[in-house]
Amino acid sequence: MIKKIAILFICLSSLQVFAQSYSMYKGALVVEANVGVDIYGVTLKEQTKNINPVKDTTVHNLAASSNFNFGLEYGLSQWFGIGIKAKFDRYAASKDTTTHSTPTVRGIELAAVVNAHVVHVKHFDLPIGLDLGYSSLTDHENDVANTQIYGNGFYANLHINPRLYIGRFGFNLNMGVPFINYSLTSNNLNFNKYILADWKAVGFSLGFGIQYRFLKDNAQ
């Protein structure tokens, strides 16, 4: 297995040697805009407080969202880049059988990005990287009590982002494994007084979009 991986990296390195120009280089500025979908496995843990006896509840379910995201990356070299990303989520929600209302659930992720560009030939770039940052969730139940639930917490995403270039313009795919961890609060004072809630999600993301590369490679 180690021998196969070594052969793969030798082949990738050979591509760099024979390329006349690079899709990533020191000083490159890449702007990217994508749409996509996320599927999560969710674990919701609730614990009562200020009540005896304390009661713990754990619920496992699935969550799905569509998103729009955009990012900015700066090339530190042909092999590495750093950047920022903003992602805006709309979660799928079904009608509540008791209140007969459909919740509106939104999320936002803001993250720093680190990419390793394992392939960066003239018309193709293959970044593999990590997003680390902050995420927030807003759930409007749209019921008569105007119940709202809020989440704030940590966000991480391990991704691979193949990019195809036609000149400076190009198309890309984005596949990732995102992780989110929220502590939940509410505008319902009884919820905040008596319940501690923790929402964790690990999933798979798939998106596609466009990118444009600014600034010239002064080394060429």
SVG drawing of the C-alpha trace seen along z (x, -y; Angstrom):
<svg xmlns="http://www.w3.org/2000/svg" viewBox="-52 -41 62 43">
<polyline fill="none" stroke="black" stroke-width="0.4" points="0.0,0.0 2.8,-2.4 4.6,-1.6 1.4,-2.4 1.0,-5.8 4.7,-6.6 4.2,-5.8 1.1,-8.0 3.0,-11.0 5.9,-10.4 3.5,-10.5 1.9,-13.7 5.2,-15.3 6.2,-14.4 3.1,-16.3 4.4,-19.4 7.8,-19.1 6.5,-18.8 3.9,-21.6 4.7,-24.9 2.6,-26.9 0.8,-26.3 -2.9,-26.7 -1.7,-27.7 1.4,-29.8 2.7,-32.2 0.6,-35.3 -2.4,-33.8 -5.8,-35.1 -8.6,-32.7 -12.3,-33.7 -14.8,-30.8 -18.6,-30.6 -20.5,-27.3 -23.9,-25.8 -24.3,-22.4 -26.1,-20.0 -25.2,-18.6 -26.5,-15.4 -25.8,-15.1 -26.2,-12.4 -27.3,-14.3 -27.0,-13.6 -29.2,-15.7 -28.5,-15.4 -30.8,-17.1 -30.3,-17.2 -32.6,-18.8 -31.3,-21.2 -32.7,-22.8 -35.0,-19.7 -34.6,-16.5 -34.0,-13.9 -31.9,-15.0 -33.1,-13.4 -30.9,-12.7 -32.3,-12.2 -30.4,-11.4 -32.0,-11.4 -30.4,-10.4 -31.7,-11.6 -30.8,-13.0 -30.7,-16.5 -30.3,-17.9 -29.5,-21.4 -28.9,-23.2 -26.3,-26.0 -24.6,-28.8 -20.9,-29.5 -18.1,-31.7 -14.4,-31.7 -11.2,-33.6 -7.8,-31.8 -4.3,-33.3 -1.4,-31.2 1.6,-31.0 3.4,-28.8 2.5,-26.4 1.8,-23.8 -0.1,-25.7 -2.8,-28.3 -4.7,-30.0 -8.1,-31.7 -11.5,-32.4 -15.0,-30.9 -18.6,-31.9 -21.4,-29.4 -25.2,-30.0 -27.4,-27.0 -31.2,-26.3 -32.3,-23.2 -35.1,-21.0 -38.0,-21.0 -41.3,-19.2 -44.6,-20.4 -45.1,-19.9 -48.1,-17.5 -49.1,-19.3 -48.7,-23.0 -49.3,-22.4 -46.6,-24.9 -43.4,-24.4 -40.2,-25.6 -37.7,-27.9 -34.1,-26.7 -31.0,-28.6 -27.3,-28.2 -24.1,-30.2 -20.5,-29.0 -17.5,-31.4 -14.1,-29.6 -10.4,-29.9 -9.2,-27.6 -5.8,-25.8 -5.2,-24.0 -2.5,-21.7 -2.4,-21.7 -1.2,-18.2 -1.7,-18.7 -1.4,-22.2 -0.8,-21.8 -1.9,-24.4 -5.6,-23.5 -6.2,-21.5 -5.7,-22.1 -6.4,-19.6 -6.6,-21.3 -7.1,-19.1 -7.7,-21.0 -9.4,-21.9 -11.9,-24.6 -12.0,-25.6 -14.3,-28.2 -17.6,-29.2 -21.2,-28.1 -24.6,-29.4 -28.1,-28.0 -31.5,-29.8 -34.7,-27.8 -38.0,-29.7 -40.7,-27.2 -43.4,-29.6 -45.9,-28.6 -48.3,-30.8 -45.8,-31.2 -43.1,-32.5 -40.7,-29.8 -37.1,-30.3 -34.1,-28.1 -30.5,-29.3 -27.2,-27.4 -23.6,-28.7 -20.5,-26.6 -17.5,-25.0 -17.3,-24.1 -14.8,-22.0 -14.8,-20.5 -12.2,-18.2 -12.5,-18.8 -11.2,-18.0 -11.9,-20.6 -10.8,-19.6 -10.7,-22.7 -10.7,-22.8 -9.4,-26.0 -10.0,-27.5 -7.5,-30.4 -8.2,-32.2 -11.8,-31.1 -12.9,-27.6 -15.3,-25.1 -15.0,-23.0 -16.4,-20.3 -16.3,-20.4 -16.6,-17.2 -16.3,-17.3 -16.9,-15.8 -18.3,-18.6 -18.6,-18.6 -20.7,-21.0 -21.2,-21.2 -23.9,-23.6 -25.0,-24.5 -28.7,-25.4 -30.6,-28.2 -34.1,-29.6 -36.3,-32.7 -38.4,-30.4 -37.3,-31.2 -38.4,-27.8 -36.2,-26.1 -33.1,-28.1 -33.9,-27.6 -34.5,-23.9 -32.8,-22.3 -29.2,-22.0 -29.1,-21.0 -26.1,-19.9 -26.5,-19.4 -23.7,-17.5 -23.7,-16.7 -21.2,-14.8 -22.0,-14.6 -21.1,-14.6 -21.2,-17.6 -21.2,-17.8 -21.2,-21.0 -20.1,-22.6 -19.4,-26.1 -17.1,-28.4 -13.8,-30.2 -11.6,-32.9 -7.9,-33.5 -6.6,-37.0 -3.0,-38.3 -0.1,-37.0 2.6,-34.6 5.7,-36.7 8.0,-33.7 6.9,-32.7"/>
</svg>
